[in-house]
Amino acid sequence: MELSYMPLREQICDVCHKMWQQGWVAANDGNVSAKLEDGTFLATPTGISKSFITPEKLVHIDRDCSILEAQEGYRPSSEMKMHLRCYAEREDVGAVLHAHPPVATGFAVANIPLDEYSMIETVLTLGSVPVTPYATPSTYEVPDAIAPYLQDHDALLLQNHGALTVGSDVVTAYYRMETLELFAKISMNAHLLGGAKEISRENIDRLISMRQGYGITGRHPGYKKYADEKD
């Protein structure tokens, strides 16, 4: 069988393998999806380690999660409900990545948002990262829990669960997960050293204003919304 969208299939597999190599997933954890030009999606199947993903194992689904193309026995993860809500809420989202990066997930398990504006690169690319309310995996509780946060955030911590990033393409979503996990590690180290020192509001505003010049896509909560949430 000749597979459609082979370059994108290979890119998704590359990201899946990197997720596993980074230690962000174990066993059958995590899932990746990408939106196609016709409004359908490629997605990782359920029940397979991301280290074992190959292009022919990906499934082609529609907006109702019905299978359009898949090898016999392969079906999409039940977590696709969460992915499909991201696409429904945000026309600019072209890819969704869900994983369990250990340090960022530690913050999610502790119900601590990564909301300090203390690292230049993270202020510029992500802004604050909230913890979404607890939701039972594989149910519609998960998309309902994340929906209110999607308009302002490209990275989310899922309470007691893991992390979610969105992007205009698969690589962008992957980079955001990398940035999120690195920021979690740095924040943990800063806490052990007595606490992070936040960047001044003036410099935060300057950094956010630079996003367009750097060609950074997606959404950003901005300092004002962050400040309101902290008050």
Sequence and secondary structure as in RCSB ss.txt:
>XXXX:A:sequence
MELSYMPLREQICDVCHKMWQQGWVAANDGNVSAKLEDGTFLATPTGISKSFITPEKLVHIDRDCSILEAQEGYR
PSSEMKMHLRCYAEREDVGAVLHAHPPVATGFAVANIPLDEYSMIETVLTLGSVPVTPYATPSTYEVPDAIAPYL
QDHDALLLQNHGALTVGSDVVTAYYRMETLELFAKISMNAHLLGGAKEISRENIDRLISMRQGYGITGRHPGYKK
YADEKD
>XXXX:A:secstr
   SSHHHHHHHHHHHHHHHHTTS  TT  EEEEE TTS EEE BTT  GGG  GGG EEE TT  EEE  TT  
B TTHHHHHHHHHH TT  EEEEE  HHHHHHHHTT  B     HHHHHHT  B EE    TTSTHHHHHHHHHH
TT SEEEETTTEEEEEESSHHHHHHHHHHHHHHHHHHHHHHHTT      HHHHHHHHHTHHHHT  S   HHHH
HHHHH 
